[in-house]
Amino acid sequence: MTRFRLVSTLHVLALTATAALVAAPAAAQQPAAASRFAWVNSQLIIRQVPGYAQAESTLNAEVAGFRVEVQRMQTQLDSMVRVYDQQQIALSPSNRQAKQQEIRDMQQRLEQRYGELQNQAAERERELVAPLEERVKGVIEGLRAERNLLFIFDVGAPGNNIVAADRTLDLTALVVQRLQAAQ
């Protein structure tokens, strides 16, 4: 009996979704003001949020320091490999193996440190950008409630499947305007 109710419920949901799709062309003919959907481009918004340029500059400066450290380690590794290549013929088999192990260890330390620095950079980016994203979300949610919208789609999100949209439903400029006015 429970399985029947579940299947029946799914069937009702499918019919409701189908009805909504069939009604969509009629809704599309209504003026944009009556629409219950809108969209924004978060990639454009976040770059214009007051404070974003400073956060980006701070992150770039910190990441530049990480790059210098990785480059220094890479230079050391390259130097070790060059010396080994020049000396390998003269080395005994045991010394050759020891030098190869030393190079592998250095390569492993470099890869480990690179991974640590990438994680640090990603964490720092989250720290710097998260408050800005929260402000953007707040403004977008305010607009959604104010205009009684059901959904606001993000056409700037990676992997979005929106290939065309009515430009009158774009709230991007309004979000940016409100963010800048709040500053």
N, C-alpha and C positions, 0 to 999 in steps of 0.2 A: 504494500500500500504506500509506504514512504517513497519508494522508487518511482511509483506512478505519479505521485505529487511532484517530485523533483522534475521528472520528464515533462509533466504538464506545465509546471512553472517555467521551465526552460522554453517550452513551446510558446507560451504566452509572451515571454520576453522577446523571443525571436519575431513573433508577429508584431509586437509593439515596435521593435527596431525597424522591421520592414515597413510598417505604416509611417514611421518617421522619415524613412528614406523616400517613400513615395510622396510624402507631403513636402519634402525639401524643395522640389522645383517651385511649388506654389509659394513657399516662404522666401525663396530667392527673388521672386518678383516683387516682394514687399520692399518699401524703402529701407535704407540702412538703419534709420532710427528705430525701426520695429524689430531689428535683428537682435537675437539673444546671444550672438557670438561676436567676438572681436579678436584682433591679433596684435602682437607686438614683436619687435625684433630685439631680443635681449642683448645681442652682441652690440648693436648700435647704442642702446640705452646705457649699458654699463660703462662704456667708454666716455660717456658724457656726464656721468654722475660726479658731482663735486667731490673731490678727494681721490678720485680714481687715478688721475695723473700722478699725484704724490705717492700713492700706493704702488703704482707701476714703477716709478723712479726708484723707490726704496727697494723693491724686489729686484730690479735690474742691477742695482749696486751690490746687493748681497750675492746675487747669482754670479756676478763678475768675479767676486772673491773666490767663489767655489770653482769657477773655471780656471783661475790662476793656480789653485791648489792641484787640480786634476792635471793641468798642463805640466806642472813641475814634476809630478809623479810619472807622467808619460815620458817626459824627457829623460828622467833617471832610468826608466825601463829601456828606452831606446838606446841609451848609452851602454847599459849592461849587455844588451844584445849585440851591439857593434863590437864591443871588446871581446865578447865570447866568440863571435864569428872570426875575428882576427886571430884569436889564440887557440881555437879548438883543435887544430891539427897538432899543436905542440903539447896539448894536455894529455895526461894519462887518462885511461877510461874512467877511473874512479873520480878524478878531478873534473872531467867532462860532465859526468852525471851530477856531481855536486853543483857545478855552475848552472846546468840545466834546471836543477831543482830550485836553485836560488832565483833564476829568471821566472819560473812558474809561480813561486811564492810571491815575488814582486807583482806579477800580473794579477794574481788573486787578490792581493792587498789593494791594488789599483781598482779592480772591478768592485770590490767590497766598498771602498771609500766612495767611488763614483755613485753606487747605489744609495749609500747613506746620504750623500749630498743631494741627490735627486729627491729623496724623501724629505729632507730638510727644506728644500726649495718648495716642494709641493705643499708642505705643512705651512710654511711661511706665507705662501700665496693665499691659502685658505684663511689664515689669520688676518691678512690685510684686506682681502676682498669680501669675506663673509659679511661684515657689517654693512658694506655697500649693497650687497645683494639683498640683505634683509630690508634695507630701505626701499629698494626697487620693488620687492615683493609687496611691501606694505602699500606703496602707491598703487600698484596694479590691483591689489585686492580691494583697495578703496574705490578705484574706478569701477571694478566689477560690481561691487555692491551699489554704488551710486547710480549706475546705469542699468541695474537689474539684469546683468548678463549672466548667462549660464556658464560659458567658457570663454577664456582668453587663451588663444593658442600662441606659442612662441615659435615664430618662423626662423629665428636665429639659432635655435637649439640644434645641436648635432643630431643628425639622423631624422629630422622631421620630414614628413612625407607631403607637406603642403607644397604644391607646385604652382598654384595660382590662387590669388585672393583678391577680393574687392578692396581697393585702396581706401575706400571711405570707412572701412572697419579697422583701419590701422590706428592704434592708440599710442604708437611709439613716441611721436612728437609731444603728445599731451603728457605722457609719463615723464619725459625729460624735462618739460616745462615745469611740472609740479615739483620734481626733484630739485631743480635749480632755484625755484621760488622758495622752497623750504630752507635753503642754505642761508 
